Amino acid sequence: MSELLRPVADDVRETTEIGRFVTAVERGHGLTLPDYAALHRWSVTEPEAFWSAVATHLGVRFDTPPRAVLGRRGMPGAEWFPGATLNYAAHALDGPEGDVAVVAYSQTRDRVELTWGGLREQVARARAGLRRLGVGRGDRVAAYLPNLPETVVAFLATASLGAVWTSCAPEFGARSVLDRFGQVDPVVLLTVGGYGWAGRDVDRRDEVAALRAGLPGVRHVVAVPYGPHTVPDAMTWDELLAADPEPGADPVPFDHPLCVLFSSGTTGLPKAIVHGHGGILVEHLKNHALSWDLGPGDRILWYSTTAWMMWNALVSGLLRQASIVLIDGNPAHPDLGWQWRLAAETGATLLGASPGFLMASRAAGLRPAAEHDLSAVRQIGAAGSPLPPEGYRWVAEQFGPEVLLNVGSGGTDVCSGIVQGSPFQPVWSGEISGPCLGVDAAAVDDAGRPVVDELGELVIRAPMPSMPVGFWGDDDGSRYRDTYFATWPGVWRHGDWVRFSAVGSAVVAGRSDATLNRGGVRLGTAEFYRVVEELPEVEDSLVVHLEDPAGGNGALLLFVQPADGTPLDDALVTRIRTALRGELTPRHVPDRIEAVPVVPRNRTGKKLEVPVKRILLGAAVDDVASRDVLADPTALDAFVHFASGTPA
């Protein structure tokens, strides 16, 4: 039985957004919903009633009312709120005039703050400026920008026109950016000439020149002033905002494209995932209110780059009239305490962090709640990779029962969570609290049958509004269908390997295409990492399994990045093997354990098991991953040498 770290608070119905929602639903629908399991069951068995309640209770404003909540039900192709028109930007700009909407911290320039009135003014001016450049409904606006107030302004201005937004962080190289922006053919490119990172200036003018050369459809380049490097022959940000403000937001159909997000691109050309105005609006309102417990006056701080869906989720804090804290730069500079200090300074009520950051803070002996005034924090969110039980316990020890640890997993594909916590759910050590409201998630075996208390494929068995409108350029929908629906028609296969318990909690064990299969027994990669990386001698690790074509056990390979100054000697190898055998099973003991200088991760912190496996099977490194998507561009080199049998 898993360790219960935090039960549901007795006053949850009176003090939280989800509690007030449950009360309203019970009164409005004549229901009794005693716990989260009952609420979730109703949300997936009665989707029209649930999503109608979300839209009504959380204040969705339709310019044209819908004919129904759910038209076509089948997947792919489910039709939400048919006939409705609205605009995401109109909802994101609705805060009180003098209150602070955006606070921005940077390692390139001084702190910036925008009130709601100032944000509306800048968006209205950017909207007029973009219109003057000829941007209209359906045109694409691309941003090669850091996480800045100008980026938020440009996004909302683009959305207000019914144009389509896409963004990428400037630490990405030109090839990776062209792989993304080249698919959508933008007409306007917003960019910086460089940025600051951990005390040094990074010049990106050559990359900007390559983007201009590789994007022939770009008619205008707008340069945002940021650092010492300027972009030649470009309109300035001030010039874009020089026009008289044009308030307002154009009503668009519910599924009109709002933005294009891109998959990581570690296994091929990134997927250009199109999300619609209405789907993102109602999903983020649901998520931010009912899971993250955000409302007017709250403040969300969650480190993200503009290339990750968490940036979109961060901006959507504005939908709840919560203010948002933007961070640009190295998240661990000048030290790991920086983000904790910012949370204290800004009075963050929701602090989001990567599991890697939480575990690093634990390893460094930080005591954030004792060292800083974090009394405003009600939730700590974690996403991007699994958080081991030790991380759960550390947060509980540091912050006590008053702060909810909300670990989630979802992705760019739905731009939200699939499994997550909320104030209405208990927290179990090492486990995600359960499926999100409105998400009919399950684990299934190879035959598509639901399984409990064993690993299976993570699937979604009914539509949810933020499933993609489609992929850009996939006119017949074939790539979209093949990506999610080829295995079980009508059922979304997400690509994660998951175990649901009898009480509904979940453990995501890694990507299903990276799952290890030894003699027909499947093993999740996350369980290896939980054991191996708890050893003080190990900084990081990565495990892959190379199948035996003859049907044998194959080769289980564990690569470890030793802690500084620690050799991978026979004694450490023995300790690793003993820990895996004792805490897991003999099947988890690797055939070989090898040292690498760094474990490859992408820029959102996810380990790249599949590219490594493909390299070990003979693929060229440039065929499996662009170096620009790697947190460390050299991280795959050791695996190339290993595959070839040559010394690194």
C-alpha positions as CSV (number, residue, x, y, z in Angstrom):
1,M,0.0,0.0,0.0
2,S,1.4,3.4,-0.9
3,E,2.1,6.0,1.7
4,L,-0.6,8.6,2.2
5,L,1.2,12.0,2.5
6,R,-1.8,14.3,2.4
7,P,-5.5,13.5,2.8
8,V,-8.2,15.8,1.4
9,A,-8.7,18.7,3.7
10,D,-12.0,18.8,5.7
11,D,-12.9,22.3,4.4
12,V,-12.2,21.6,0.7
13,R,-15.7,22.4,-0.3
14,E,-15.7,25.9,1.3
15,T,-12.1,27.0,0.6
16,T,-11.2,25.8,-2.9
17,E,-12.3,26.4,-6.5
18,I,-13.1,22.8,-7.1
19,G,-15.1,22.6,-3.9
20,R,-17.3,25.5,-4.9
21,F,-17.7,23.9,-8.4
22,V,-18.8,20.6,-6.9
23,T,-21.4,22.4,-4.7
24,A,-22.7,24.2,-7.8
25,V,-22.9,21.0,-9.8
26,E,-24.7,19.2,-7.1
27,R,-27.3,21.9,-6.8
28,G,-27.7,22.5,-10.5
29,H,-28.0,18.8,-11.5
30,G,-29.5,17.2,-8.4
31,L,-26.4,15.1,-7.8
32,T,-24.5,13.8,-4.8
33,L,-20.8,13.8,-5.4
34,P,-19.1,12.8,-2.2
35,D,-15.6,12.5,-3.5
36,Y,-13.3,13.0,-6.5
37,A,-14.0,9.5,-7.8
38,A,-17.7,10.3,-8.1
39,L,-17.0,13.7,-9.7
40,H,-14.6,12.3,-12.2
41,R,-17.0,9.5,-13.1
42,W,-19.7,12.0,-13.8
43,S,-17.3,14.2,-15.8
44,V,-16.5,11.4,-18.3
45,T,-19.9,9.6,-18.4
46,E,-21.9,12.9,-18.9
47,P,-19.5,15.0,-20.9
48,E,-22.1,17.4,-22.2
49,A,-23.3,18.2,-18.7
50,F,-19.7,18.5,-17.3
51,W,-18.3,20.8,-20.0
52,S,-21.4,22.9,-20.0
53,A,-21.0,23.3,-16.2
54,V,-17.3,24.2,-16.7
55,A,-18.2,26.8,-19.3
56,T,-21.0,28.3,-17.2
57,H,-19.3,28.2,-13.8
58,L,-16.0,29.5,-15.0
59,G,-17.4,32.3,-17.2
60,V,-16.9,31.4,-20.8
61,R,-18.4,34.2,-22.9
62,F,-19.8,33.1,-26.3
63,D,-20.2,35.9,-28.9
64,T,-22.5,33.4,-30.7
65,P,-24.0,30.7,-28.5
66,P,-23.4,27.1,-29.4
67,R,-26.1,24.8,-30.9
68,A,-24.9,22.0,-28.5
69,V,-22.1,21.1,-26.3
70,L,-20.9,18.1,-28.2
71,G,-21.9,17.5,-31.8
72,R,-20.0,14.6,-33.4
73,R,-18.6,12.3,-30.6
74,G,-16.3,10.1,-32.6
75,M,-12.5,10.3,-32.4
76,P,-10.9,11.8,-34.4
77,G,-13.2,14.5,-35.4
78,A,-15.3,15.2,-32.3
79,E,-17.1,18.5,-32.6
80,W,-17.2,20.7,-29.5
81,F,-19.7,23.6,-29.0
82,P,-20.7,23.7,-32.7
83,G,-21.8,27.1,-34.0
84,A,-20.2,29.0,-31.1
85,T,-17.9,31.9,-31.6
86,L,-15.5,33.4,-29.0
87,N,-11.9,34.6,-28.6
88,Y,-9.3,33.4,-26.2
89,A,-7.6,36.8,-25.9
90,A,-10.9,38.5,-24.8
91,H,-10.9,36.2,-21.8
92,A,-7.2,36.7,-21.0
93,L,-7.5,40.4,-20.8
94,D,-10.3,40.8,-18.4
95,G,-8.5,41.6,-15.1
96,P,-9.0,44.7,-12.9
97,E,-7.4,47.9,-14.3
98,G,-4.8,48.7,-11.7
99,D,-3.8,45.3,-10.5
100,V,-0.6,43.7,-11.6
101,A,-1.0,41.2,-14.4
102,V,2.6,40.3,-15.4
103,V,5.8,40.4,-13.5
104,A,8.9,39.5,-15.4
105,Y,12.4,38.6,-14.2
106,S,15.4,38.3,-16.6
107,Q,19.1,37.8,-16.6
108,T,19.3,40.2,-19.5
109,R,17.5,43.3,-18.3
110,D,15.8,44.8,-15.2
111,R,12.5,43.6,-13.7
112,V,9.4,44.6,-15.7
113,E,5.8,44.8,-14.4
114,L,2.5,45.3,-16.3
115,T,-0.9,46.1,-14.8
116,W,-4.0,44.7,-16.4
117,G,-4.6,48.2,-17.9
118,G,-1.1,48.4,-19.2
119,L,-1.3,44.9,-20.7
120,R,-4.6,45.8,-22.4
121,E,-3.1,49.0,-23.8
122,Q,0.0,47.2,-25.2
123,V,-2.1,44.4,-26.7
124,A,-4.4,46.9,-28.4
125,R,-1.4,48.7,-29.9
126,A,0.2,45.5,-31.0
127,R,-3.1,44.4,-32.5
128,A,-3.3,47.6,-34.5
129,G,0.4,47.3,-35.5
130,L,0.0,43.7,-36.8
131,R,-3.1,44.7,-38.7
132,R,-1.2,47.5,-40.3
133,L,1.4,44.9,-41.4
134,G,-1.4,43.1,-43.2
135,V,-1.9,40.3,-40.6
136,G,-5.4,38.9,-40.7
137,R,-7.4,35.8,-39.8
138,G,-5.5,32.6,-40.4
139,D,-2.1,34.3,-41.0
140,R,0.8,32.9,-38.9
141,V,2.9,35.0,-36.6
142,A,6.1,33.3,-35.4
143,A,8.1,34.4,-32.4
144,Y,11.8,33.6,-31.8
145,L,11.6,35.1,-28.4
146,P,12.3,34.4,-24.7
147,N,9.7,34.4,-22.0
148,L,9.1,38.2,-22.0
149,P,6.1,40.5,-21.5
150,E,6.5,41.4,-25.2
151,T,6.0,37.8,-26.1
152,V,2.7,37.6,-24.1
153,V,1.6,40.9,-25.6
154,A,2.3,39.7,-29.2
155,F,0.6,36.3,-28.6
156,L,-2.6,37.9,-27.3
157,A,-2.6,40.5,-30.1
158,T,-2.2,37.8,-32.6
159,A,-5.0,35.8,-31.1
160,S,-7.3,38.8,-31.0
161,L,-7.0,39.1,-34.8
162,G,-7.8,35.4,-35.4
163,A,-4.2,35.0,-36.6
164,V,-2.2,31.9,-35.6
165,W,0.6,32.0,-33.1
166,T,3.7,29.9,-32.9
167,S,6.9,30.4,-30.8
168,C,10.3,29.0,-30.2
169,A,13.0,29.8,-27.7
170,P,16.1,31.6,-29.0
171,E,18.4,29.0,-27.5
172,F,17.2,26.7,-30.4
173,G,19.5,26.8,-33.4
174,A,18.3,27.8,-36.9
175,R,17.9,24.3,-38.2
176,S,15.5,23.3,-35.4
177,V,13.5,26.5,-35.7
178,L,13.2,26.1,-39.5
179,D,12.0,22.5,-38.9
180,R,9.2,24.1,-36.9
181,F,8.4,27.5,-38.4
182,G,9.0,26.3,-42.0
183,Q,5.9,24.0,-41.7
184,V,3.6,26.9,-41.0
185,D,5.0,29.6,-43.4
186,P,4.7,32.7,-41.1
187,V,4.1,36.1,-42.5
188,V,5.6,38.0,-39.5
189,L,8.7,37.0,-37.5
190,L,9.3,38.6,-34.0
191,T,12.8,38.1,-32.7
192,V,15.6,39.2,-30.4
193,G,19.2,39.6,-31.5
194,G,20.4,37.8,-28.4
195,Y,19.9,37.2,-24.7
196,G,21.7,36.8,-21.4
197,W,22.4,33.4,-19.9
198,A,24.2,33.0,-16.5
199,G,26.1,36.2,-16.8
200,R,27.1,36.0,-20.4
201,D,25.7,37.6,-23.6
202,V,24.5,35.2,-26.3
203,D,24.5,36.6,-29.8
204,R,21.8,35.1,-32.1
205,R,22.0,37.4,-35.0
206,D,23.5,34.7,-37.3
207,E,20.5,32.4,-36.4
208,V,18.1,35.3,-37.1
209,A,19.7,35.8,-40.5
210,A,19.4,32.1,-41.3
211,L,15.7,32.2,-40.3
212,R,15.0,35.2,-42.5
213,A,16.7,33.4,-45.4
214,G,14.8,30.1,-44.8
215,L,11.4,31.6,-44.3
216,P,10.5,33.1,-47.7
217,G,6.9,33.9,-46.6
218,V,8.0,36.3,-43.9
219,R,7.0,39.8,-45.0
220,H,8.0,41.7,-41.9
221,V,10.5,41.2,-39.1
222,V,9.9,42.9,-35.7
223,A,12.9,43.2,-33.4
224,V,12.3,43.2,-29.6
225,P,15.1,45.1,-27.8
226,Y,16.8,42.7,-25.5
227,G,20.5,42.8,-24.7
228,P,23.3,44.4,-26.7
229,H,22.7,42.7,-30.0
230,T,20.4,44.4,-32.4
231,V,18.7,43.0,-35.5
232,P,19.4,44.9,-38.7
233,D,16.7,45.9,-41.3
234,A,13.8,45.2,-38.9
235,M,10.9,47.1,-37.6
236,T,11.4,47.9,-33.9
237,W,8.9,46.9,-31.2
238,D,8.2,50.5,-30.4
239,E,7.4,51.1,-34.1
240,L,4.9,48.1,-34.0
241,L,3.2,49.7,-31.0
242,A,3.2,53.2,-32.3
243,A,-0.2,53.0,-33.9
244,D,-3.3,54.2,-32.1
245,P,-4.6,51.4,-29.9
246,E,-7.3,49.1,-31.4
247,P,-9.1,47.4,-28.4
248,G,-11.2,44.3,-29.0
249,A,-10.9,40.7,-30.1
250,D,-12.5,39.3,-33.2
251,P,-15.0,36.4,-32.6
252,V,-13.8,33.2,-34.2
253,P,-15.3,29.7,-34.4
254,F,-14.7,27.4,-31.4
255,D,-12.1,25.3,-33.2
256,H,-10.4,28.2,-35.0
257,P,-6.6,27.8,-34.7
258,L,-5.2,29.7,-31.8
259,C,-1.6,28.4,-31.9
260,V,0.7,25.7,-33.3
261,L,2.8,23.8,-30.8
262,F,5.5,21.5,-31.8
263,S,6.5,18.1,-30.5
264,S,10.1,17.7,-29.3
265,G,11.4,16.5,-32.7
266,T,13.7,13.9,-31.1
267,T,12.4,11.1,-33.3
268,G,11.7,12.9,-36.6
269,L,10.4,16.2,-37.9
270,P,8.4,17.9,-35.1
271,K,4.7,17.5,-35.3
272,A,2.9,20.8,-35.9
273,I,0.0,20.4,-33.4
274,V,-2.8,22.9,-34.0
275,H,-4.9,23.9,-30.9
276,G,-8.1,25.9,-31.2
277,H,-9.3,29.0,-29.3
278,G,-12.2,27.2,-27.6
279,G,-10.5,24.0,-26.7
280,I,-7.6,25.7,-25.0
281,L,-9.9,28.2,-23.3
282,V,-12.3,25.7,-21.7
283,E,-9.5,23.2,-20.9
284,H,-7.2,25.8,-19.2
285,L,-10.1,27.3,-17.3
286,K,-11.0,23.9,-16.0
287,N,-7.4,22.9,-15.3
288,H,-6.3,26.2,-13.7
289,A,-9.4,26.6,-11.5
290,L,-10.3,23.0,-10.6
291,S,-6.8,21.5,-10.4
292,W,-4.4,24.4,-9.7
293,D,-7.0,26.3,-7.6
294,L,-6.3,29.6,-9.2
295,G,-8.6,32.6,-9.0
296,P,-8.5,36.4,-8.9
297,G,-5.6,37.7,-6.9
298,D,-3.5,34.5,-7.2
299,R,-0.1,34.5,-8.7
300,I,1.6,31.7,-10.7
301,L,5.3,31.2,-11.1
302,W,6.4,28.3,-13.3
303,Y,9.7,28.4,-15.2
304,S,9.2,27.7,-18.9
305,T,10.7,28.5,-22.2
306,T,8.4,29.7,-25.1
307,A,9.0,26.3,-26.8
308,W,7.2,24.3,-24.2
309,M,3.4,24.0,-23.7
310,M,3.9,25.0,-20.1
311,W,4.4,28.6,-21.4
312,N,0.9,28.5,-22.9
313,A,-0.4,27.1,-19.6
314,L,1.4,29.9,-17.7
315,V,-0.1,32.6,-19.9
316,S,-3.5,31.1,-19.3
317,G,-3.2,32.0,-15.7
318,L,-4.6,35.3,-17.0
319,L,-7.9,33.6,-17.8
320,R,-8.5,33.2,-14.1
321,Q,-7.5,36.9,-13.4
322,A,-4.4,35.5,-11.7
323,S,-1.1,37.3,-12.4
324,I,1.8,35.5,-14.0
325,V,5.5,35.6,-13.2
326,L,7.8,35.3,-16.3
327,I,11.4,34.0,-15.8
328,D,14.0,34.2,-18.5
329,G,17.5,32.9,-18.1
330,N,19.3,30.0,-16.5
331,P,16.9,28.7,-13.8
332,A,19.8,27.6,-11.6
333,H,21.8,30.9,-11.8
334,P,23.3,32.3,-9.7
335,D,22.2,29.3,-7.6
336,L,19.4,26.8,-7.0
337,G,17.8,29.2,-4.5
338,W,16.9,31.8,-7.2
339,Q,13.5,30.5,-8.0
340,W,12.6,30.0,-4.3
341,R,13.7,33.6,-3.7
342,L,11.5,34.8,-6.6
343,A,8.6,32.9,-5.3
344,A,9.0,34.7,-2.0
345,E,9.5,38.1,-3.5
346,T,6.5,37.8,-5.8
347,G,4.1,36.2,-3.3
348,A,3.5,33.2,-5.6
349,T,0.5,31.1,-4.6
350,L,1.3,28.4,-7.2
351,L,4.9,27.5,-7.7
352,G,5.6,25.2,-10.6
353,A,8.9,23.4,-10.9
354,S,10.5,20.5,-12.8
355,P,11.0,17.3,-10.8
356,G,14.7,17.7,-11.6
357,F,14.7,21.1,-9.8
358,L,13.0,19.7,-6.8
359,M,15.4,16.8,-6.5
360,A,18.4,19.1,-7.0
361,S,17.1,21.3,-4.2
362,R,16.8,18.3,-2.0
363,A,20.3,17.1,-2.9
364,A,21.7,20.5,-2.2
365,G,20.2,20.5,1.3
366,L,18.0,23.6,0.6
367,R,15.3,24.4,3.1
368,P,13.1,26.7,1.1
369,A,10.2,27.1,3.5
370,A,12.5,27.8,6.4
371,E,14.9,30.1,4.5
372,H,12.3,32.2,2.6
373,D,8.8,33.6,3.3
374,L,6.8,31.2,1.2
375,S,3.6,31.6,3.3
376,A,1.6,32.5,0.2
377,V,2.3,29.2,-1.6
378,R,-0.7,26.9,-1.6
379,Q,0.4,24.5,-4.3
380,I,3.7,23.2,-5.7
381,G,3.2,21.8,-9.2
382,A,5.6,19.4,-10.9
383,A,5.6,18.2,-14.5
384,G,7.9,17.2,-17.3
385,S,9.2,13.9,-15.9
386,P,8.5,11.5,-13.0
387,L,9.1,12.7,-9.5
388,P,10.4,9.8,-7.3
389,P,8.9,9.2,-3.8
390,E,11.8,10.9,-2.2
391,G,10.8,14.1,-3.9
392,Y,7.3,13.8,-2.6
393,R,8.5,13.3,1.0
394,W,11.0,16.2,0.7
395,V,8.2,18.6,-0.3
396,A,6.0,17.3,2.4
397,E,8.8,17.7,5.0
398,Q,9.6,21.3,3.8
399,F,6.1,22.7,3.4
400,G,3.9,20.6,5.6
401,P,0.2,19.6,5.0
402,E,-1.0,23.1,4.2
403,V,0.8,23.0,0.8
404,L,-0.5,20.7,-1.9
405,L,2.0,18.9,-4.0
406,N,0.3,18.5,-7.4
407,V,2.3,16.3,-9.8
408,G,0.9,15.9,-13.3
409,S,1.6,14.4,-16.6
410,G,0.1,15.3,-20.0
411,G,1.7,16.9,-22.9
412,T,1.9,19.2,-25.9
413,D,-0.6,17.0,-27.7
414,V,-3.5,18.1,-25.4
415,C,-1.7,21.2,-24.0
416,S,-2.7,20.2,-20.5
417,G,-2.7,17.4,-18.0
418,I,-4.1,13.9,-18.4
419,V,-3.3,12.7,-14.9
420,Q,-2.9,15.2,-12.1
421,G,-3.9,16.2,-8.6
422,S,-6.2,18.7,-7.1
423,P,-7.3,19.9,-3.7
424,F,-10.2,17.3,-3.9
425,Q,-7.7,14.4,-4.1
426,P,-5.3,12.8,-1.7
427,V,-1.5,12.8,-2.3
428,W,0.2,9.4,-2.3
429,S,4.0,9.2,-2.1
430,G,5.5,8.6,-5.6
431,E,2.1,8.6,-7.3
432,I,0.0,11.0,-9.4
433,S,-3.3,11.5,-7.7
434,G,-5.5,10.4,-10.6
435,P,-7.0,11.2,-14.0
436,C,-8.0,14.8,-14.7
437,L,-11.6,15.8,-14.8
438,G,-13.2,15.3,-18.2
439,V,-10.4,12.9,-19.2
440,D,-11.4,9.3,-19.6
441,A,-7.9,7.9,-19.1
442,A,-7.0,4.3,-18.6
443,A,-4.2,1.7,-18.9
444,V,-4.8,-1.0,-21.4
445,D,-3.0,-4.2,-22.4
446,D,-2.0,-5.3,-25.9
447,A,-5.6,-6.2,-26.7
448,G,-6.9,-2.9,-25.6
449,R,-8.5,-4.2,-22.4
450,P,-8.3,-2.0,-19.3
451,V,-5.9,-3.1,-16.6
452,V,-5.5,-2.1,-13.0
453,D,-2.4,-2.4,-10.8
454,E,-0.3,-3.4,-13.8
455,L,1.5,-1.4,-16.5
456,G,-0.3,-0.7,-19.7
457,E,-0.6,1.8,-22.5
458,L,-2.1,5.2,-21.5
459,V,-5.2,5.8,-23.5
460,I,-8.1,8.3,-23.6
461,R,-11.4,6.7,-24.4
462,A,-13.6,9.7,-25.0
463,P,-12.9,13.1,-26.6
464,M,-11.8,16.2,-24.7
465,P,-12.0,19.7,-26.0
466,S,-8.2,20.4,-26.2
467,M,-7.4,17.5,-28.4
468,P,-5.7,19.0,-31.4
469,V,-7.8,20.5,-34.2
470,G,-5.2,18.7,-36.4
471,F,-1.7,18.9,-37.6
472,W,-0.7,21.8,-39.8
473,G,-0.4,20.7,-43.4
474,D,-2.0,17.4,-42.7
475,D,-4.9,18.2,-45.0
476,D,-6.4,14.7,-45.1
477,G,-5.8,14.0,-41.4
478,S,-3.8,10.9,-42.1
479,R,-0.7,11.8,-40.0
480,Y,-3.0,12.8,-37.1
481,R,-4.9,9.5,-37.2
482,D,-1.7,7.5,-37.5
483,T,-0.2,9.3,-34.5
484,Y,-3.0,8.7,-32.0
485,F,-5.6,6.3,-33.4
486,A,-3.8,3.7,-35.5
487,T,-3.5,1.1,-32.7
488,W,-7.1,1.1,-31.5
489,P,-9.6,3.0,-33.8
490,G,-11.6,5.5,-31.9
491,V,-9.2,5.4,-28.8
492,W,-6.4,7.9,-28.3
493,R,-3.1,6.2,-27.6
494,H,-0.9,8.8,-25.9
495,G,2.4,7.0,-26.0
496,D,3.1,6.7,-22.2
497,W,3.3,3.6,-20.1
498,V,1.2,3.9,-17.0
499,R,-0.1,2.0,-14.0
500,F,-3.4,2.9,-12.3
501,S,-4.0,1.7,-8.8
502,A,-7.4,0.5,-7.4
503,V,-7.8,3.9,-5.7
504,G,-7.2,5.7,-9.1
505,S,-3.7,7.0,-8.5
506,A,-1.2,6.7,-11.3
507,V,2.5,6.1,-11.9
508,V,3.8,7.1,-15.4
509,A,6.6,4.7,-16.1
510,G,8.0,6.4,-19.2
511,R,7.3,6.5,-22.9
512,S,5.8,3.3,-24.1
513,D,8.1,3.2,-27.1
514,A,11.0,3.3,-24.6
515,T,9.5,0.6,-22.3
516,L,11.8,-2.3,-21.6
517,N,10.7,-5.8,-22.5
518,R,12.7,-8.6,-21.0
519,G,11.5,-12.0,-22.0
520,G,7.9,-10.8,-22.4
521,V,7.9,-8.9,-19.1
522,R,7.6,-5.1,-19.5
523,L,9.5,-2.8,-17.2
524,G,9.1,0.9,-16.9
525,T,12.2,3.1,-17.2
526,A,11.1,5.4,-14.3
527,E,11.4,2.7,-11.7
528,F,15.1,2.2,-12.7
529,Y,15.8,5.9,-12.3
530,R,14.1,6.2,-8.9
531,V,16.4,3.5,-7.5
532,V,19.7,4.4,-9.3
533,E,19.5,8.1,-8.9
534,E,18.9,7.9,-5.2
535,L,22.5,6.6,-4.9
536,P,24.7,9.6,-3.9
537,E,27.4,8.4,-6.4
538,V,25.1,8.8,-9.4
539,E,24.1,12.1,-10.9
540,D,21.9,10.9,-13.7
541,S,21.1,7.7,-15.6
542,L,19.5,6.3,-18.7
543,V,18.4,2.7,-19.5
544,V,17.6,1.1,-22.8
545,H,16.7,-2.4,-23.9
546,L,17.9,-3.9,-27.1
547,E,15.6,-6.7,-28.1
548,D,16.9,-10.1,-29.2
549,P,15.4,-10.9,-32.7
550,A,15.4,-14.6,-31.7
551,G,13.1,-13.9,-28.8
552,G,15.6,-14.1,-26.0
553,N,16.0,-11.6,-23.1
554,G,18.0,-9.2,-25.2
555,A,20.5,-6.7,-23.7
556,L,19.5,-4.4,-20.9
557,L,22.0,-1.5,-20.8
558,L,22.3,1.1,-18.0
559,F,24.3,4.3,-18.6
560,V,25.1,6.3,-15.6
561,Q,26.5,9.8,-15.2
562,P,28.6,9.5,-12.0
563,A,28.6,12.4,-9.5
564,D,31.6,14.7,-9.8
565,G,34.8,13.0,-8.9
566,T,33.2,9.6,-8.6
567,P,34.5,6.8,-10.8
568,L,32.3,4.0,-12.1
569,D,34.4,1.3,-10.5
570,D,33.5,-2.3,-9.6
571,A,32.3,-1.3,-6.2
572,L,29.8,1.2,-7.6
573,V,28.6,-1.2,-10.2
574,T,28.0,-3.8,-7.5
575,R,26.0,-1.2,-5.4
576,I,23.8,-0.3,-8.4
577,R,23.1,-4.0,-9.2
578,T,22.4,-4.8,-5.5
579,A,20.0,-1.8,-5.2
580,L,18.1,-2.7,-8.4
581,R,17.8,-6.4,-7.4
582,G,16.8,-5.6,-3.8
583,E,14.4,-2.7,-4.4
584,L,12.9,-4.0,-7.7
585,T,13.5,-7.5,-9.1
586,P,16.3,-9.6,-10.5
587,R,14.8,-8.8,-14.0
588,H,15.8,-5.1,-13.4
589,V,19.5,-5.9,-13.1
590,P,21.3,-4.6,-16.2
591,D,23.5,-6.8,-18.4
592,R,26.0,-3.9,-18.7
593,I,26.5,-0.7,-16.8
594,E,28.5,2.0,-18.6
595,A,29.6,5.5,-17.6
596,V,28.7,8.5,-19.8
597,P,29.8,12.2,-19.3
598,V,26.2,13.4,-19.5
599,V,22.7,11.9,-19.9
600,P,20.9,13.3,-23.0
601,R,17.8,15.3,-22.3
602,N,15.8,17.6,-24.4
603,R,15.3,21.2,-23.3
604,T,12.2,20.4,-21.2
605,G,14.3,17.9,-19.2
606,K,13.0,14.6,-20.7
607,K,15.5,11.8,-21.2
608,L,16.0,10.7,-24.7
609,E,15.8,6.9,-24.4
610,V,14.4,6.3,-27.9
611,P,17.1,8.3,-29.8
612,V,19.8,6.5,-27.8
613,K,18.3,3.1,-28.5
614,R,18.1,3.9,-32.2
615,I,21.8,5.0,-32.2
616,L,22.8,1.8,-30.5
617,L,20.9,-0.1,-33.2
618,G,23.0,1.7,-35.9
619,A,21.1,4.9,-36.8
620,A,23.0,8.1,-37.5
621,V,22.8,10.7,-34.8
622,D,21.4,13.3,-37.2
623,D,18.6,10.9,-38.2
624,V,17.4,10.5,-34.6
625,A,17.6,14.0,-33.1
626,S,18.7,17.5,-33.9
627,R,21.4,18.7,-31.6
628,D,19.5,21.9,-31.2
629,V,16.8,20.2,-29.2
630,L,19.3,18.8,-26.7
631,A,20.0,20.5,-23.4
632,D,23.7,19.6,-24.1
633,P,24.4,19.3,-27.8
634,T,27.3,16.8,-27.1
635,A,25.1,14.5,-25.0
636,L,24.7,11.8,-27.7
637,D,28.4,11.6,-28.7
638,A,29.2,9.0,-26.1
639,F,26.5,6.7,-27.4
640,V,27.8,7.0,-31.0
641,H,31.2,5.9,-29.7
642,F,29.6,3.1,-27.7
643,A,27.7,1.8,-30.7
644,S,30.8,1.8,-32.9
645,G,33.0,0.2,-30.3
646,T,35.5,3.1,-30.3
647,P,36.6,4.9,-27.2
648,A,35.0,8.2,-26.5
